[in-house]
């Protein structure tokens, strides 16, 4: 689709759904790998820990693609000097690490900007959290506000990650402004309400799972509730099953 044809609502919806898509794609096959290893008697560490519930960019990178973020920390950030030295030295190390993390995904300016934005986000959070009046504490936002701002920032960065070119990214950013005249609402089709309901249910289940609320149910599921749960899940999933097999998005990186 042409990003320039979107109005603000379509552009925001497209970005939010892409954030969900890439998370479900990458976290999904990572979870399947962990589960298959567990069936063979091997225990692998999780690669995603509910990253979209993070209350800061720093927390996001502790939860998103943990294998990559750990590698970037251990083999780039720490060897560069980490947080040893002056504040500017630490900022430089964060920026270099995230720029190289962006390049790891591909040799394109869109990935460089994506990594650079996350580097700026990490620096901004470090500056803000260290600005508490009491130096023995770290400044924090209310959890819900912090999570909302972090999700907004991450989605904004996904624009550059997904865009095929910088002009496409620029067009999408222009579409976000409410001052743009309405364009094509091609995303708001007949399936949109069903997709939003499925997204709401998925978010609720994901939050409950992250809080450990589903573990007792899965360990000893009451038969009627278990069958109803599976039937509801199948009802939500089946309308979105593609007619042909689709490769994992993240395999290209």
C-alpha positions as CSV (number, residue, x, y, z in Angstrom):
1,X,0.0,0.0,0.0
2,X,1.1,3.6,-0.6
3,X,1.8,5.3,2.7
4,X,1.0,8.7,1.2
5,X,-2.6,7.5,0.6
6,X,-3.3,6.9,4.3
7,X,-5.0,9.3,6.6
8,X,-4.0,9.7,10.2
9,X,-6.3,6.9,11.5
10,X,-5.2,4.4,8.9
11,X,-1.5,5.2,9.4
12,X,-1.7,4.8,13.2
13,X,-3.7,1.6,12.9
14,X,-1.2,0.2,10.3
15,X,1.7,0.9,12.6
16,X,0.1,-0.6,15.6
17,X,-0.9,-3.8,13.7
18,X,2.6,-4.1,12.3
19,X,4.0,-3.9,15.9
20,X,1.7,-6.7,16.8
21,X,2.6,-8.7,13.7
22,X,6.3,-8.6,14.0
23,X,6.1,-9.4,17.7
24,X,3.8,-12.4,17.2
25,X,5.9,-13.5,14.3
26,X,9.3,-13.4,16.0
27,X,8.2,-14.2,19.5
28,X,5.9,-17.0,18.1
29,X,8.7,-19.0,16.5
30,X,11.0,-18.3,19.4
31,X,8.5,-19.8,21.8
32,X,8.0,-22.8,19.5
33,X,11.8,-23.4,19.6
34,X,11.8,-23.2,23.4
35,X,8.8,-25.6,23.6
36,X,10.4,-28.1,21.1
37,X,13.6,-28.0,23.1
38,X,11.7,-28.6,26.3
39,X,10.0,-31.7,24.9
40,X,13.5,-33.0,24.1
41,X,14.7,-32.3,27.6
42,X,16.6,-29.1,26.9
43,X,15.9,-25.8,28.6
44,X,16.4,-22.6,26.6
45,X,16.0,-19.1,27.9
46,X,13.1,-17.1,26.7
47,X,13.7,-14.5,23.9
48,X,10.8,-12.2,24.6
49,X,9.3,-11.2,28.0
50,X,6.2,-9.2,27.2
51,X,8.2,-6.2,25.8
52,X,5.2,-4.1,24.9
53,X,4.3,-3.8,28.6
54,X,7.7,-2.1,29.3
55,X,7.5,1.2,31.1
56,X,10.7,2.6,29.5
57,X,12.9,2.1,26.5
58,X,15.6,0.6,28.7
59,X,13.2,-2.0,30.0
60,X,12.0,-2.7,26.5
61,X,15.5,-3.7,25.5
62,X,15.7,-6.0,28.5
63,X,12.6,-7.8,27.3
64,X,12.8,-7.6,23.4
65,X,14.9,-10.0,21.5
66,X,16.9,-10.9,24.6
67,X,19.5,-12.9,22.8
68,X,20.4,-10.0,20.5
69,X,20.2,-7.3,23.2
70,X,22.4,-9.5,25.5
71,X,24.9,-10.0,22.6
72,X,25.0,-6.2,21.9
73,X,25.6,-5.5,25.6
74,X,28.3,-8.2,26.1
75,X,30.2,-7.8,22.8
76,X,29.7,-4.1,21.9
77,X,28.5,-1.9,24.8
78,X,30.7,-3.3,27.5
79,X,33.9,-3.6,25.3
80,X,33.4,0.0,24.3
81,X,33.5,1.0,27.9
82,X,29.9,0.6,29.0
83,X,28.9,3.1,31.6
84,X,32.5,3.5,32.9
85,X,33.8,7.0,32.4
86,X,32.0,10.3,31.8
87,X,28.3,10.7,31.0
88,X,29.1,11.7,27.4
89,X,31.3,8.6,27.1
90,X,28.3,6.5,28.1
91,X,26.0,8.2,25.7
92,X,28.5,7.6,22.9
93,X,28.7,3.9,23.7
94,X,24.9,3.6,23.8
95,X,24.6,5.4,20.4
96,X,27.3,3.3,18.7
97,X,25.8,0.0,20.1
98,X,22.3,0.8,18.8
99,X,23.5,2.1,15.5
100,X,25.4,-1.2,14.9
101,X,22.3,-3.1,16.2
102,X,20.3,-1.4,13.4
103,X,22.9,-2.2,10.8
104,X,22.8,-5.9,12.0
105,X,19.3,-6.0,10.5
106,X,20.4,-4.7,7.1
107,X,22.6,-2.2,5.3
108,X,20.0,0.5,4.8
109,X,19.4,4.0,6.1
110,X,16.1,2.9,7.5
111,X,17.7,0.4,9.8
112,X,20.4,3.0,10.8
113,X,17.7,5.5,11.7
114,X,15.8,2.8,13.6
115,X,18.8,1.9,15.7
116,X,19.8,5.6,16.1
117,X,16.3,6.4,17.4
118,X,16.5,3.6,20.0
119,X,19.9,4.9,21.0
120,X,18.5,8.3,21.6
121,X,15.6,6.8,23.5
122,X,18.0,4.9,25.8
123,X,20.1,8.1,26.3
124,X,16.9,10.2,27.1
125,X,15.7,7.6,29.6
126,X,19.1,7.5,31.3
127,X,19.1,11.3,31.5
128,X,15.6,11.6,32.8
129,X,15.8,8.8,35.4
130,X,19.1,10.3,36.7
131,X,17.5,13.7,37.2
132,X,15.6,12.8,40.4
133,X,16.2,15.4,43.2
134,X,17.3,12.6,45.4
135,X,20.4,11.1,43.7
136,X,20.0,7.8,45.6
137,X,16.7,7.2,43.7
138,X,15.8,7.1,40.0
139,X,12.9,9.1,38.6
140,X,10.1,6.9,37.3
141,X,6.8,7.6,35.5
142,X,3.5,6.1,36.6
143,X,3.5,2.6,35.1
144,X,0.6,3.0,32.8
145,X,1.9,6.4,31.4
146,X,5.4,5.0,31.1
147,X,4.1,1.9,29.2
148,X,1.9,4.1,26.9
149,X,4.8,6.4,26.0
150,X,7.2,3.6,25.5
151,X,4.8,1.8,23.2
152,X,4.2,5.0,21.2
153,X,8.0,5.5,20.8
154,X,8.6,1.9,19.8
155,X,5.8,2.1,17.2
156,X,7.2,5.3,15.9
157,X,10.6,3.6,15.4
158,X,8.9,0.6,13.7
159,X,7.9,3.0,10.8
160,X,11.6,3.2,9.7
161,X,12.1,-0.5,10.3
162,X,9.2,-1.5,8.1
163,X,9.5,1.2,5.4
164,X,11.1,0.1,2.1
165,X,12.6,3.6,1.6
166,X,13.1,6.9,3.5
167,X,10.4,8.6,1.3
168,X,7.9,5.9,2.4
169,X,8.8,6.5,6.0
170,X,8.5,10.3,5.5
171,X,5.0,9.8,3.9
172,X,3.9,7.6,6.8
173,X,5.1,10.2,9.3
174,X,3.2,13.0,7.4
175,X,0.1,10.8,7.5
176,X,0.2,10.7,11.3
177,X,-0.6,14.4,11.6
178,X,-4.3,15.2,12.0
179,X,-3.9,18.1,9.6
180,X,-3.5,15.9,6.6
181,X,-6.5,15.7,4.4
182,X,-8.3,12.3,4.6
183,X,-6.9,9.9,2.1
184,X,-7.8,6.3,1.4
185,X,-9.1,4.3,4.4
186,X,-8.2,1.1,2.7
187,X,-7.2,-0.5,6.1
188,X,-10.6,0.1,7.6
189,X,-12.4,-2.7,5.8
190,X,-15.1,-5.2,6.9
191,X,-12.6,-7.3,8.8
192,X,-11.2,-4.4,10.9
193,X,-13.7,-4.8,13.9
194,X,-12.9,-8.5,14.1
195,X,-9.2,-7.8,14.0
196,X,-9.5,-5.2,16.8
197,X,-11.5,-7.6,18.9
198,X,-8.9,-10.3,18.4
199,X,-6.2,-7.9,19.2
200,X,-8.0,-6.9,22.5
201,X,-8.4,-10.5,23.5
202,X,-4.8,-11.3,22.6
203,X,-3.6,-8.4,24.7
204,X,-5.7,-9.4,27.7
205,X,-4.5,-13.0,27.5
206,X,-0.9,-11.9,27.1
207,X,-1.2,-9.6,30.1
208,X,-2.8,-12.4,32.2
209,X,-0.1,-14.9,31.1
210,X,2.7,-12.4,31.9
211,X,1.2,-11.9,35.4
212,X,1.1,-15.7,35.9
213,X,-2.7,-15.8,36.1
214,X,-3.1,-18.5,33.5
215,X,-0.6,-21.0,34.9
216,X,-2.9,-22.6,37.4
217,X,-5.6,-23.0,34.7
218,X,-3.2,-24.7,32.3
219,X,-1.9,-27.0,35.0
220,X,-5.3,-28.2,36.1
221,X,-7.8,-27.1,33.5
222,X,-11.5,-27.7,34.2
223,X,-12.7,-29.7,31.2
224,X,-15.7,-27.4,30.2
225,X,-13.6,-24.2,30.6
226,X,-10.7,-25.8,28.7
227,X,-12.8,-26.8,25.8
228,X,-14.5,-23.4,25.7
229,X,-11.2,-21.7,25.8
230,X,-9.8,-23.7,22.9
231,X,-13.0,-23.2,20.9
232,X,-12.8,-19.4,21.5
233,X,-9.2,-19.4,20.4
234,X,-9.9,-21.3,17.3
235,X,-12.8,-19.0,16.4
236,X,-10.6,-16.0,16.7
237,X,-7.7,-17.6,14.8
238,X,-9.4,-19.3,11.9
239,X,-10.6,-16.2,10.0
240,X,-6.9,-15.0,9.8
241,X,-5.4,-18.2,8.5
242,X,-3.8,-17.5,5.1
243,X,-4.7,-19.6,2.1
244,X,-1.1,-20.3,1.4
245,X,1.9,-20.7,3.7
246,X,3.7,-17.5,4.7
247,X,7.4,-17.3,5.7
248,X,8.3,-15.8,9.0
249,X,9.0,-12.0,8.7
250,X,12.1,-12.0,10.8
251,X,13.8,-14.8,8.8
252,X,15.0,-12.2,6.4
253,X,17.3,-10.7,9.0
